[in-house]
Amino acid sequence: MKIVYDRETDTLVITLREARIEESDEIRPGVIVDFGYDGQIVRFEILRASETVQKVTEMQFAVQT
């Protein structure tokens, strides 16, 4: 998984896996989901991320066991 914030475009991209994108759907205004050829989610794109994400330059990661 990879998370990239582009300050210039104010876009946050959360990539779940590396795969070719077959189609993209804007599921809510400013939230785009990219799907692979297998129909599964490949990545999420959040436009105007600084308006949605509280701290776009900070991240916490936790694995629950």
C-alpha positions in Angstrom: 0.0 0.0 0.0 1.3 3.5 -0.8 -0.1 6.9 0.1 1.0 10.0 -1.7 -0.1 13.6 -1.1 0.6 16.1 -3.9 0.6 19.6 -2.4 0.6 21.2 -5.8 -2.7 19.6 -6.9 -4.0 19.1 -3.3 -4.7 15.4 -4.2 -4.3 12.4 -1.9 -3.8 9.0 -3.6 -4.1 5.8 -1.7 -2.8 2.9 -3.8 -3.8 -0.5 -2.5 -2.0 -2.6 -5.1 -0.2 -2.3 -8.4 -2.5 -3.1 -11.3 -3.7 -1.6 -14.5 -6.8 0.6 -14.2 -9.8 -0.5 -16.3 -12.3 2.2 -15.1 -12.7 5.0 -12.6 -15.8 6.1 -10.8 -16.4 9.3 -8.9 -18.4 7.8 -6.0 -18.9 11.1 -4.2 -17.9 14.6 -5.3 -14.1 14.7 -5.1 -13.6 11.0 -4.3 -12.5 8.8 -7.3 -12.2 5.0 -7.1 -10.0 3.2 -9.7 -10.9 -0.4 -10.5 -8.6 -3.0 -12.1 -9.5 -5.4 -14.9 -10.5 -8.0 -12.2 -13.2 -5.5 -10.9 -11.4 -5.0 -7.6 -10.3 -1.6 -6.2 -6.8 -0.5 -7.1 -6.7 3.0 -5.6 -8.6 5.9 -4.2 -8.1 9.5 -5.2 -9.2 12.4 -2.9 -9.4 15.7 -4.6 -9.1 19.0 -2.6 -7.6 16.7 0.1 -6.7 19.6 2.5 -10.5 20.3 2.8 -11.3 16.7 3.7 -8.3 15.2 5.5 -7.4 16.8 8.8 -3.6 16.6 8.6 -2.6 15.8 5.0 1.1 15.7 5.8 0.8 13.3 8.8 -0.2 9.6 8.8 -0.8 7.0 11.4 -0.6 3.3 10.5 -1.9 0.5 12.7 -2.3 -3.2 12.2 -4.9 -4.8 14.4 -4.3 -8.3 15.5 
